[in-house]
Every structure is written in C-alpha cells, then in structure tokens.
C-alpha cells in the first residue's frame, strides 16, 4: 500500500494520513471521535480560521486540492495558535467516498464551490445526487450540510438535488454562520453580488 510521508509534527494544524486508502480514524487525528466538522474546498482558509477560533470545542478538518492553499491555511492557523484544525490535501469527491466512515461527522461545509458554468462541464460540479447520498452516509443523525454560492443557476441545482432526497430537510442558515464571511465572499458582496445560503439537516432515523 502506498505511503505518504508525514510532515513535521511541530506544525500542529496540519494532518497528512499514512495513506490515502484507509478511512480516517478521528481518534488518531484529534484524540476524540466527535464532534467533527469538515469544509470541502477550504480555499484560503478565511472561513475555517474564523470558525475554529470562535468554536474551540469543535474539531475541524479542511479539505483542499491545491498545495499552495493548504500551506497558506497552515501558516494562518499556526500564527493564530489554533489547535482544533487539521488539513488534508485531496480531491473532495474521493475524500467523501473513500476516506470517511458512516456517521462520522457532524457537519459538512461547502462554500463557493467551482460552478463549472459551461454546460458541457457541469458534470464536474461537486453538489449533485451522489454528493447528497454521500452526505447521508457520513453524517451523524441530525447532522447538517451548509452551502453557499454566488452562482444562481448552481444554487438552484443544489436546492433541487436536496429537495429530491427524502432524507434531508431545508433549514434557515444560522446567523452565527452567515456572519463568518470568506474573503472571496466579501469581495463579491462589495460588487453587489449576493450570497445564496442553504442548510440541510439529515432527518433522524432515515
């Protein structure tokens, strides 16, 4: 089995597993198994850093495909003294399908995913019926999915795929989350482009 060399342990906000083929053991990563929340496509980490600082009782994992962004988030977390955040460089779809156990996270955050606006590219969008299925599988009972986008057409797709699932119900996004804005979001809002929010709760017992 392929092995991934761990980075220096003094960088406490970063986590690289021994391999990319075995489901993550949260106790190994954080020393506990719950509550765990993840952000898919963490970008520059502007949401994760603020959220981690405001919620030290939570354990957070940021998923990002680009190494430069991982390093940027790590520097921010290390500078801020944050200890409840870990990072993993990997593609989000693979991570959801292969590295998360059933009922192992409390919440999934996805903010401003690539909208792939061209019709021939829309099959690459993260939020689809497969995503909904994977969220049902990995979320704890009554767990939440938090979504944001500035792309109206993609937002309609997000709402449609969740509305088609009997396992989730729509809820208003908490104000406490809406007030934590990403740098990307702030820039768009200053241009008059509004943020579209959606929150879905996994219905207990489904």
C-alpha positions in Angstrom: 0.0 0.0 0.0 1.3 3.5 -0.9 2.6 5.5 2.0 2.6 9.3 2.4 5.4 10.8 4.4 4.2 12.9 7.3 5.3 16.5 7.6 7.0 17.9 10.8 4.9 17.3 13.9 5.5 20.9 15.2 3.1 22.2 12.6 0.1 21.3 14.7 -2.7 22.5 12.4 -1.7 20.1 9.6 -2.6 16.4 9.1 -1.5 14.0 6.5 -2.6 10.4 6.8 -0.2 7.5 6.4 -2.1 6.5 3.3 -4.9 7.7 1.1 -6.7 4.3 1.0 -7.9 3.7 4.6 -10.8 5.5 6.2 -9.7 8.3 8.6 -9.5 7.4 12.3 -10.7 10.6 14.1 -9.2 9.5 17.4 -5.8 9.2 15.8 -6.2 12.7 14.2 -7.8 14.6 17.1 -7.7 12.3 20.1 -11.5 12.1 20.0 -14.2 10.8 17.7 -16.8 13.6 17.9 -17.9 16.3 17.2 -16.1 16.6 13.8 -17.0 19.1 11.1 -15.4 19.4 7.7 -15.1 22.0 5.0 -14.7 20.8 1.4 -12.7 23.3 -0.7 -11.3 25.4 2.1 -9.7 27.9 -0.3 -7.6 30.4 1.6 -9.0 29.3 4.9 -10.7 32.5 5.7 -13.9 30.7 6.9 -12.0 27.9 8.7 -9.7 30.1 10.7 -12.5 32.3 12.0 -14.8 29.3 12.7 -12.1 27.4 14.5 -11.3 30.5 16.7 -14.9 31.0 17.5 -15.6 27.3 18.3 -12.7 25.8 20.1 -14.8 22.9 21.3 -15.2 21.7 17.7 -12.7 19.6 15.7 -12.4 20.8 12.1 -10.9 19.3 9.0 -10.3 21.4 5.9 -10.1 19.7 2.6 -8.3 21.4 -0.3 -6.8 20.2 -3.5 -4.2 22.9 -4.1 -0.9 22.6 -2.1 -0.4 26.4 -2.0 -3.7 26.9 -0.4 -3.0 24.2 2.2 0.2 25.9 3.1 -1.4 29.3 3.4 -4.1 28.0 5.7 -1.5 26.2 7.8 0.5 29.4 8.2 -2.6 31.3 9.3 -3.6 28.6 11.8 -0.1 28.3 13.2 0.3 32.0 13.6 -3.1 32.2 15.3 -2.3 29.4 17.7 -5.2 27.3 16.6 -5.1 23.7 17.7 -8.5 22.4 16.7 -7.9 22.4 13.0 -6.3 19.8 10.7 -5.8 19.9 6.9 -5.8 17.4 4.1 -4.8 17.8 0.5 -7.1 15.7 -1.6 -9.9 15.9 -4.1 -13.2 16.3 -2.3 -15.2 13.6 -4.1 -12.6 11.0 -3.4 -12.4 12.0 0.2 -16.2 11.7 0.7 -16.4 8.3 -1.0 -13.4 6.5 0.4 -12.0 8.2 3.5 -15.0 8.9 5.7 -16.7 6.2 7.7 -20.5 6.1 8.1 -22.0 8.6 10.6 -18.6 10.0 11.4 -19.0 13.8 11.0 -21.5 16.3 12.4 -21.5 18.9 9.6 -20.3 19.4 6.1 -19.5 23.0 4.9 -19.2 23.8 1.2 -18.7 27.4 0.3 -18.4 28.8 -3.2 -17.6 25.6 -5.0 -16.5 25.8 -8.6 -19.7 26.4 -10.6 -18.4 25.0 -13.8 -20.7 27.4 -15.7 -20.3 25.8 -19.2 -23.0 23.2 -19.8 -20.5 20.6 -21.0 -18.5 21.0 -17.8 -21.4 20.9 -15.3 -20.9 17.1 -14.8 -17.9 18.1 -12.8 -19.9 20.0 -10.1 -19.5 18.7 -6.6 -23.1 19.2 -5.5 -25.2 16.5 -7.2 -27.2 13.5 -6.3 -24.1 11.5 -5.5 -23.0 14.2 -3.1 -26.4 14.0 -1.3 -26.0 10.3 -0.9 -22.5 10.5 0.5 -23.6 13.2 2.9 -26.4 10.9 4.2 -23.8 8.2 4.7 -21.2 10.1 6.6 -23.3 12.4 8.7 -24.3 11.7 12.3 -28.1 11.6 12.9 -29.5 15.2 12.6 -26.2 16.3 11.0 -26.1 19.3 8.7 -24.9 20.4 5.3 -24.1 24.1 4.9 -23.9 25.5 1.4 -23.1 28.9 -0.1 -22.6 30.2 -3.6 -22.8 33.4 -5.7 -23.9 31.4 -8.8 -27.7 31.4 -9.1 -28.1 28.6 -11.5 -25.8 26.3 -9.4 -27.7 27.3 -6.3 -30.9 26.1 -8.0 -29.2 22.8 -8.7 -28.1 22.5 -5.1 -31.7 23.0 -3.9 -33.1 20.6 -6.4 -30.9 17.7 -5.6 -31.5 18.1 -1.9 -35.2 18.6 -2.4 -35.3 15.3 -4.3 -33.9 13.4 -1.3 -36.4 12.3 1.4 -33.5 12.1 3.8 -32.9 15.9 4.2 -35.0 18.9 5.2 -34.3 22.5 4.5 -33.5 24.9 7.4 -32.5 28.5 7.7 -28.8 29.1 7.9 -27.8 30.2 11.4 -26.9 33.9 11.6 -23.8 32.9 13.5 -22.6 31.2 10.4 -23.7 33.8 7.9 -21.6 36.5 9.7 -18.4 34.5 9.1 -17.6 35.5 5.6 -14.8 34.3 3.4 -12.5 36.8 1.7 -13.9 35.6 -1.6 -17.4 36.3 -0.4 -16.6 39.7 0.9 -15.2 40.7 -2.5 -18.3 39.6 -4.3 -20.6 41.3 -1.8 -18.8 44.6 -2.3 -19.5 44.3 -6.0 -23.2 43.9 -5.2 -23.3 40.1 -5.8 -25.3 38.5 -3.1 -24.5 35.3 -1.3 -27.0 32.4 -1.6 -27.3 30.3 1.5 -28.8 26.8 2.0 -28.7 24.5 5.0 -30.0 20.9 5.1 -30.5 18.7 8.1 -30.3 14.9 7.9 -33.7 13.6 9.2 -33.1 11.4 12.2 -34.0 7.8 11.5 -33.6 7.8 7.8 
